[in-house]
Amino acid sequence: HRYSALAGFVEPGETPEHAVVREVAEEVGISVRSCSYAGAQPWPFPSSLMLGYYATAPGDEPAPDGDEIEEAAWFTRSELASAISGGDVLLPPPVSIARRLIEGWYGGPMPERQ
């Protein structure tokens, strides 16, 4: 399975932080808080920019909406490293902001598949 970070669009009249809270709630039913900016990446659509944020979430299990998100999961750092090593999880490419967010959370480059 390929996993990534959740993504969405900022609606007119909302801040990027509000968009993070709204999109995560809509896509996986989790109420996040304490959003903090992590970085940006140009997006290949005209006049677009991807913004990356970290947020704090309760331990509730994500419930994918079944429309935009088919599968979602929490991983500890060791669970993610093991899943990657065993070939059960694929991550986004290293050039993506999603990969930078994951590796920032992990604390460094992700181990490669064995």
N, C-alpha and C positions, 0 to 999 in steps of 0.2 A: 504494500500500500504506500502511496505517496502522501505524505503529510506536509502541510504548510502552515502559515499563519492565517488567521481570519482576515478578511478584507472587505471593504465596502466603500461607499461614497459619502462625502459630506453633503448634507442637504442644505439648501438655502436657509439662512437664519440660524444655523447651529455651528458651534465650534468644533474643531477636530476632536477634542476630548469628548464632547457630547456624542459625536458620531461613533467613537469607539464603544461607548456604553450602549448606544442604541443598536449598533450592528451586532455586537456580541450577544445581546439579549435576543435579537431577532433570529440570529442564525443558530445559536446553540443553547438559548434559554438560561444563560448565566448573567448574573448582575455583577458587573465589575465596578471597581472604584480605584481611586489613586492612579489615574492615568498619567504617564510621564513620557515626554517626547524622546525618541531614540535615534531618529535619523530620517533621511529622505532619499528617494530614488526617482529619476525621471521615468515617466511611463510612456510607452510608444504611441499613445493617442495624442492628438494635437492639444497643446496647452494643458497637459495633465501632469500631476506629480503624486507619487505615492509617499505618504507619511507613515513612519513606523512608531508605534507606541507600545510601552509595557503597561500592564494594569494588574492590580491585585484582584483576585477572585476567591470566593469561598470554595470549600472542598466539594461542592455539588458536582455531580456527574453531568458532563455536557449532553444535551439532548438535541441532536441535529434536526434542523427544520425539514429535512427530506426533500427540499426543493433546491436550495443553493448548496447545502451541505449534506452529504450522504453519510459521512462517518466523522466522528470527533473523539478524541481521547486525551486524558491527562497522562503524562509520563513523568517519573522522577528522572533525574539525570542518569542514574545507573540503568534504569529500564530503557531509556531511549538509546543509550550507547549499546546496550545488549541487543536491542531490536534492530539497530542499524548493522551491527556486526553480524547478526544472524541472517540478514537479508529480508527481514520481515517489514522493515520500514525504509522508505526512500525519502530523502529530503529534497527541498528545492535546490536549484543550482547555486553554487557559491557566489555568483554575481548578483543574486536577488536580495532585496531587502528582507524578505521572509527568512532566508538563510542567515543573514546577519543578525536578525532578531533572535533566532533560535540559538545561534552560537554565542551571542551576548548573554543570554540566559544560562546557557550551559557553562560558560566561563572560558571558552576558547574554541578552536576548531574541533569539529565533530570527528570522531574516529571513522575511518573508512571501513567498508564492508570487508570482512575476512574471507 
